[in-house]
């Protein structure tokens, strides 16, 4: 079995999650960062795992564009979707809104891997916005290893 992980990462947290996945699957995994690669051949893969960070309430634009351009082909694959979101209660909404409907509906697995506050990497606007949001919403800045492990187990045991 072979899996392809397609992702985007702005400050590195999503990339950390992808590295964890790739290191812990029991089968061959190829990792593609959509920020550095535009052409992807996913035909040889049994699974395609697609992940995006959530910033300012939105998934990554490059992921969204890639999915919109490849929806019909990707919808025929075994799909798993994830977001990296510090507001666990909103993660499903971000997955549903951030991925094309056909991709969302075709996915066999959807999950959230959490998030991490990295104020030193944020610009002034992002720091202020994070301060405002964290006062209004219960954010949980942590890597959700249990969610990653459940995805790994699901795919590794899938027939």
N, C-alpha and C positions, 0 to 999 in steps of 0.2 A: 504494500500500500504506500502511496505517496500523497503528501499534502503540500499545498501552497499557502503561504500566509502573505497576504497583501495588506499593507498598513501605511499609515502616515504618522509621524510624530513631530510635534513642534518643539518641545523642550526635553524629550528623552524618556518620559515615563512610559509611553506606549511602546517604545522600542525596548525598554526593560521587560515589559510584559511579553512581547514577542520573543525575546531571547529566552525567557523562562519557558515558554511553550516549546520552542524549537529544541531546547536542551532536554525536555522531559517526555516528548513523544517517543513511542517505541518503534516508530517507522521513519522512513525518509521524509525530510521536510526541507522545502526550499522557501526562503524568505525574500520578499521583494518590498523595498520601500518605494512607494509611489512617487515620493518627492525626487527620487534620483533615477527612476526608470519609467518610461512612458509606454513601451511595448512589452506586453506580457503574453506568453504562450501558456495557457492553463489547461490545454487539452489533455496532457498526459497525467493529470492529477486526479486522484479519487476524491479528494476534498479540497475545497477552497475556503480558507478562513480569512475574513475581511475585518479589519479593525481600524477604528478612528478615535482620536481624542475628541472630547467635547470642550470647546472654548466659547465662552460668551453664549452658551445655549445652542451651539451649532456644531455639527460634525464637520470634518475637514472637507473643504471644497474640492480638492484634487481627487479624493476618494469618491465623492459624489459624482463628479464629471466622469471619471473612469467607469463607474457603475452604470451611469446612464448610457454611455456609449457601448457597453458590453452586456446589458441586461439580458437579452434573449439567450445568449450563449451561457452566461453564468447561471441563469435560472435552471438550466438542465443539469447542473453539477450538484453534488452534495455540498451544501453551504452551511457555514457557521459564521455568525456575526458577533462582534463585540465592540463596545465603546469603553473608553476610560473616562469615568465620570465620578466626581466626588459627591454627587447628590444621588444616593442609591434609589430613592423614591422616584426620581425623574429619569432614570437610565432607560427604562423601556420606552418612554415617550421619545427620547432622543434616538433610540434605535429605529423606532417606527417612523419618525419624521426625517431622520437623517439618511435613510437608505431608500432607494426606489421601491414602490409597493410590491412589484413582482419579485424583487430580490428578498424583501422582508418576508413575503408570503412563502417563498421557496425555501427559506432557511430552515434547517432541521434543528438548529440550536442558536439561541441568542442569549447574551450575557453581558455583564458589566465587570470590569477588572479594577474599578476604583480609580483613585487619583492621588496626586501628591502636590502639596503646595510648595512652590519653589520661587519665593518672592525675589530672590537675587537674579532670576532669569527673566522676570517680567518687566515690561516697560512701565512707565508712570501710570498710564491709563489702565493697564491690566491690574496693577497693584491696587489702585483705588477701587476699581470695580470688584475685585476679589474681597476687599475689606467690606464694601457695602453688602455684597451678597452673603458673606459669611455671618453678618449680623442678622440677616433676615431668614436664612435657611440653615438647616442643620447639615453642614458639610462634614464629610468623613474622609479626611485625607489619609488613605491607606491603600496598599496594594492588596487586593483580595485574592490571595493565593488559592483559597478554597474554590473560588469560581474558576480559576485557571485549571486547577486539578480536576474539577468536574468535567470541563470541556475536554481535557486530555483523555480522561477515562471514557467519556462518551464516544469520542472518535476512535480511540484505540480498540474499543470493543464493538464497534459498529460493523455489521455484516452487510 
